[in-house]
Amino acid sequence: MSNNQVCQRCVMDTSAADITFDDEGFCNYCEDFLAKLEGIHACHEEHMAHKDSFIQMVKQNGRGKPYDCIVGVSGGVDSSYALMLTVQEGLRPLAVHLDNGWNSPEASENISKLVDYLGVDLNTHVINWEENCDLQRSFFKANVVDIELLMDNAMLALNYRQASEHGLKYILSGHNLTTEGLDIPKSWNNCKFDVMNIRRIQKRFGTMPIRTHPIMSTFDVLVFQFIKGIKWVSYLDYYHYDKAEAIKILKEEADYRPYPYKHYESVFTRFYQGHILPIKFGYDKRRPHLSSLVISGQMSRDDALRELEGPTYPDPVQREADRLLVMERLGFLEEEFQEYMAAPEIPHARYGSECWIASTLERVGAVLGLR
């Protein structure tokens, strides 16, 4: 848009509705992220010094059990590298993967090669396709922005359930502050434990009840974390994590095949982030992802801007193939899909939401010094 303003330090712009700029043209998103980075850098050496004791706690918890931790894997760089590091540290992880029917061939191949190379067990939960398809169609019909809420919530639910079933206290995640610590604008997604929203949308637009699809509410989080004592740990924050170096190591040691952009290991996510989100909603998720790399010093701002000048789909042939595949698998006619793309966004909250509970708990946790 003609009045678009881009931050002079990162690459966030006015597509984020709540963005503000100071006199130097620096935005609130990178200011907040810098504050986070300063905090982690200030205590990073101490944090890393605690890594060995943390690993010993994980091993102690797993004593006498087949595994000592859960590591969710998607086929992406962060989760793959986190799994590799756990094995290098002598941990015995159970790799957990959620297959909702949209894995790219590269993702499936990456996961298979990695677990074979590392010699770890893999638990793949295959979601009932008919149920997943109906849920995804419901979210399309609802015209809400965060269609990926379904997969993200299911992934969280699966990891916590696996930890509980195996009597484990630690889920070691590939999430990390260095490369993804810059906040995604709140208007671009929805809180990930909003089961009320999922149920209400499915009840209104779906054709079947939710029976087998993994779901997890804010209340479930409280049970898993505070009653069962299961901890979700951003494991890569224990290391000096460099994404480019991680890709190099994975390629050399496990014949890993990287993707052009973050989360493109899923065909649906690739189409959602590369086509639906920017075209229908006007949001380009590359901006916060690249901004994290810029502010953490892993990419220059000029390189990030050049990357943003390119299409969200590097290959237009693949984009059209993905579009046709999504339409076919979800049962959309061409006219139906074009009507969807032209329809205005409807806020998640209009269908009912429990996000206010999560927000309240987060504020209370901040006051009490809890994570």
C-alpha positions in Angstrom: 0.0 0.0 0.0 1.2 3.5 -0.8 1.5 4.7 2.8 3.3 1.6 4.0 6.1 2.3 6.5 8.9 -0.1 7.2 11.0 -0.2 10.3 14.5 1.3 9.8 16.1 -1.4 11.9 14.1 -4.6 11.2 11.7 -5.3 8.3 8.3 -5.1 10.2 5.9 -2.7 8.5 2.4 -1.2 8.9 0.7 -4.5 8.0 1.0 -5.1 11.7 -2.0 -3.1 13.0 -0.4 -2.2 16.3 3.0 -1.2 15.1 4.4 2.1 16.3 7.6 4.0 15.3 9.9 6.2 17.3 11.7 9.4 16.0 14.4 7.3 14.4 11.9 5.1 12.6 12.5 2.1 14.8 9.4 0.0 15.6 8.0 -1.3 18.9 8.4 -4.9 17.7 12.2 -4.8 17.4 12.4 -2.7 20.5 10.6 -5.4 22.5 12.7 -8.1 20.9 15.9 -6.2 21.7 14.8 -6.0 25.4 14.3 -9.8 25.3 17.7 -10.4 23.7 19.4 -8.1 26.3 17.8 -10.1 29.0 18.9 -13.5 27.6 22.4 -12.2 26.8 22.8 -10.8 30.3 22.1 -14.2 31.8 23.1 -16.4 28.8 26.5 -17.5 30.2 24.8 -18.4 33.5 22.0 -20.1 31.6 24.5 -22.2 29.6 26.4 -23.0 32.8 23.1 -24.5 34.1 22.8 -26.6 30.9 24.7 -29.5 32.3 22.7 -29.5 35.5 19.5 -29.3 33.5 20.5 -32.2 31.4 21.3 -34.2 34.5 17.8 -33.4 35.8 16.3 -34.7 32.6 18.4 -37.9 32.8 17.4 -38.4 36.4 13.7 -38.1 35.6 14.1 -40.7 32.9 16.0 -43.2 34.9 14.4 -46.7 34.6 12.2 -45.5 31.7 12.7 -46.1 27.9 13.0 -42.3 27.4 13.9 -39.3 29.4 12.3 -36.5 27.3 10.0 -35.7 24.4 11.1 -33.9 21.3 8.5 -32.9 18.8 9.8 -33.0 15.2 8.2 -31.4 12.1 11.0 -31.9 9.6 12.0 -28.2 10.0 15.4 -27.0 11.0 14.8 -25.9 14.6 13.1 -29.1 15.8 15.6 -31.3 13.8 18.6 -29.6 15.3 17.1 -29.7 18.8 16.7 -33.5 18.4 20.3 -33.9 17.3 21.6 -31.9 20.3 19.6 -34.0 22.8 21.3 -37.1 21.4 24.7 -35.5 21.4 24.2 -34.7 25.1 23.5 -38.3 25.9 19.7 -37.9 26.4 17.2 -40.6 25.3 14.4 -38.7 23.5 11.3 -40.0 22.0 10.7 -38.1 18.8 7.1 -37.2 18.3 5.6 -36.2 15.0 2.0 -35.1 14.1 1.0 -36.1 10.6 -2.1 -34.3 9.5 -1.8 -35.5 5.9 0.0 -32.4 4.6 3.6 -33.4 5.0 5.8 -32.5 2.0 7.9 -35.4 0.7 11.0 -33.5 1.9 9.7 -33.3 5.4 8.9 -37.0 5.6 12.3 -37.8 4.2 14.1 -35.4 6.6 12.4 -37.0 9.6 13.1 -40.5 8.4 16.8 -39.8 7.7 17.3 -38.0 11.0 15.8 -40.6 13.3 17.7 -43.3 11.5 21.0 -41.4 11.8 20.4 -40.6 15.5 19.0 -44.0 16.3 16.0 -42.7 18.2 12.4 -44.0 18.3 9.8 -42.1 16.5 6.1 -41.9 17.4 4.1 -40.6 14.5 0.4 -39.8 15.2 -1.6 -39.8 12.0 -4.7 -37.7 12.4 -8.0 -39.0 11.0 -8.0 -37.4 7.6 -11.8 -37.1 7.3 -12.1 -35.3 10.6 -9.1 -33.1 9.9 -10.5 -32.2 6.5 -13.9 -31.3 7.9 -12.2 -29.1 10.6 -10.1 -27.3 8.1 -13.1 -26.6 5.8 -14.9 -25.2 8.8 -12.1 -22.7 9.4 -12.2 -21.7 5.8 -15.9 -21.1 6.0 -15.4 -19.1 9.2 -13.0 -16.7 7.4 -10.7 -16.5 10.4 -7.1 -15.7 10.0 -5.5 -18.5 12.0 -6.4 -21.7 10.1 -3.1 -23.2 11.5 -4.6 -23.0 15.0 -5.9 -26.5 14.4 -2.4 -28.0 13.7 -0.6 -26.0 16.3 -3.1 -26.9 19.1 -3.0 -30.6 18.1 0.8 -30.6 18.1 0.9 -29.2 21.6 -1.7 -31.6 22.8 0.1 -34.6 21.3 3.5 -33.7 22.9 2.0 -33.1 26.4 0.0 -36.4 26.1 3.0 -38.3 25.1 5.0 -36.9 28.0 2.2 -37.8 30.4 1.8 -41.3 29.1 5.5 -42.0 29.4 5.8 -40.4 32.9 8.2 -37.7 31.6 8.6 -34.2 32.9 10.4 -32.5 30.0 9.3 -31.6 26.4 12.4 -30.1 24.7 11.2 -27.8 22.0 13.1 -26.4 19.0 11.5 -23.0 19.7 14.2 -20.4 20.4 14.4 -16.7 21.2 17.3 -16.0 18.8 15.6 -16.8 15.5 11.9 -16.5 16.4 11.6 -14.2 19.4 10.1 -11.3 17.7 6.4 -11.3 18.4 4.0 -12.3 15.6 1.4 -9.5 15.5 -1.7 -10.5 17.5 -4.0 -9.7 14.6 -2.2 -12.3 12.5 -3.0 -15.3 14.6 -4.9 -16.6 17.6 -3.8 -18.0 21.0 -3.0 -21.6 20.5 -5.0 -23.1 23.4 -8.3 -21.7 22.2 -10.3 -24.9 22.2 -13.5 -23.0 22.7 -12.9 -21.3 19.4 -12.2 -24.6 17.6 -15.3 -26.2 19.0 -17.6 -23.3 18.3 -16.4 -22.9 14.7 -16.7 -26.7 14.1 -20.2 -26.7 15.6 -21.3 -23.9 13.3 -19.7 -25.0 10.1 -18.7 -28.6 10.4 -20.5 -31.8 9.5 -19.2 -34.0 12.2 -18.2 -33.8 15.9 -14.6 -33.7 17.1 -13.9 -37.3 18.1 -10.2 -38.2 17.6 -8.5 -34.9 16.7 -6.0 -34.0 19.5 -7.1 -30.8 21.2 -5.8 -28.9 24.3 -7.5 -26.2 26.3 -6.1 -23.6 28.6 -7.4 -25.7 31.5 -5.5 -28.7 30.1 -2.3 -26.7 30.1 -2.7 -25.9 33.8 -3.2 -29.6 34.5 -0.2 -30.8 32.5 2.1 -28.0 33.8 1.1 -27.5 37.4 -0.5 -30.8 38.5 1.6 -33.2 36.4 4.7 -31.0 36.4 5.5 -31.3 32.7 7.7 -28.5 31.5 7.9 -27.2 27.9 11.5 -26.1 27.5 12.9 -23.9 24.7 15.9 -26.2 24.5 17.9 -24.3 21.8 18.1 -21.3 24.2 20.7 -23.3 26.1 23.1 -23.0 23.1 24.5 -20.3 20.9 22.1 -21.2 18.2 23.0 -20.1 14.7 20.4 -21.3 12.1 22.7 -21.2 9.1 25.3 -23.3 11.0 22.5 -25.7 12.1 21.4 -26.2 8.5 25.0 -26.9 7.5 25.5 -29.5 10.2 22.2 -31.2 9.4 23.0 -31.4 5.7 26.5 -32.7 6.3 25.6 -35.3 9.0 22.0 -36.3 8.2 21.6 -35.4 4.5 19.0 -32.9 5.5 17.1 -30.9 2.8 16.2 -27.4 3.9 13.2 -25.4 2.8 13.0 -21.8 1.3 11.1 -20.3 4.2 10.2 -21.2 7.8 7.4 -23.9 8.2 7.3 -24.8 4.5 7.9 -28.4 5.4 4.1 -28.7 5.3 2.3 -28.4 2.0 -0.7 -26.8 3.6 1.3 -24.4 5.7 3.4 -23.5 2.7 0.2 -22.6 0.8 -1.4 -20.9 3.8 1.7 -18.7 4.5 2.7 -18.2 0.9 -0.7 -17.5 -0.6 -3.7 -17.3 1.6 -2.2 -15.2 4.4 -0.6 -12.5 2.1 -3.4 -12.4 -0.6 -6.5 -12.8 1.5 -5.4 -11.2 4.8 -2.5 -9.0 3.7 0.1 -10.5 6.1 3.5 -11.8 5.2 4.9 -14.0 7.9 8.4 -13.7 6.5 8.6 -10.2 8.0 8.6 -11.3 11.7 10.7 -14.4 10.9 13.3 -12.4 9.0 13.2 -9.5 11.5 14.2 -12.0 14.2 17.2 -13.0 12.2 18.1 -9.4 11.5 17.9 -8.2 15.1 19.8 -11.3 16.4 22.6 -10.6 13.9 22.1 -13.7 11.8 21.1 -11.7 8.7 21.6 -8.2 7.4 18.6 -6.0 7.0 19.5 -5.4 3.3 19.4 -9.2 2.7 16.1 -9.4 4.4 14.6 -6.6 2.3 15.9 -8.3 -0.8 14.3 -11.6 0.2 11.0 -9.8 0.8 11.1 -8.4 -2.7 10.9 -11.9 -4.0 7.6 -13.8 -4.1 6.3 -15.8 -1.1 6.4 -18.7 -3.4 9.8 -19.0 -5.1 8.3 -21.3 -7.7 4.9 -20.2 -9.3 4.4 -23.6 -10.8 4.6 -25.1 -7.3 2.2 -22.5 -6.0 -0.5 -23.4 -8.6 0.1 -27.1 -7.9 -0.4 -26.5 -4.2 -3.5 -24.5 -4.8 -5.1 -27.2 -6.9 -4.1 -29.9 -4.4 -5.5 -27.9 -1.4 -8.8 -27.3 -3.3 -9.0 -31.0 -4.4 -8.2 -32.5 -1.0 -10.5 -30.1 0.9 -13.3 -30.4 -1.7 -13.5 -26.8 -2.9 -14.7 -25.9 -6.4 -12.8 -23.1 -8.1 -15.8 -20.7 -7.6 -16.0 -21.6 -3.9 -12.3 -21.0 -3.4 -12.4 -17.6 -5.2 -15.4 -16.5 -3.1 -13.4 -17.5 0.0 -10.4 -15.5 -1.1 -12.5 -12.4 -1.7 -14.5 -12.7 1.6 -13.6 -10.3 4.4 -11.8 -11.5 7.6 -13.9 -12.4 10.6 -12.3 -12.1 14.0 -11.9 -15.4 15.9 -13.5 -13.9 19.0 -16.8 -13.5 17.1 -17.3 -17.2 17.4 -16.4 -17.5 21.0 -12.9 -17.6 22.6 -11.1 -18.6 25.7 -8.1 -16.4 24.9 -9.0 -14.1 27.7 -8.3 -16.9 30.2 -4.8 -17.4 28.8 -4.1 -13.6 28.7 -5.2 -13.3 32.4 -3.0 -16.2 33.4 -0.1 -14.7 31.6 -0.5 -11.4 33.3 -0.8 -13.1 36.7 2.3 -15.3 35.9 4.3 -12.1 35.0 3.4 -10.5 38.3 4.3 -13.6 40.2 7.5 -14.1 38.2 6.3 -17.4 36.7 6.8 -18.4 33.1 
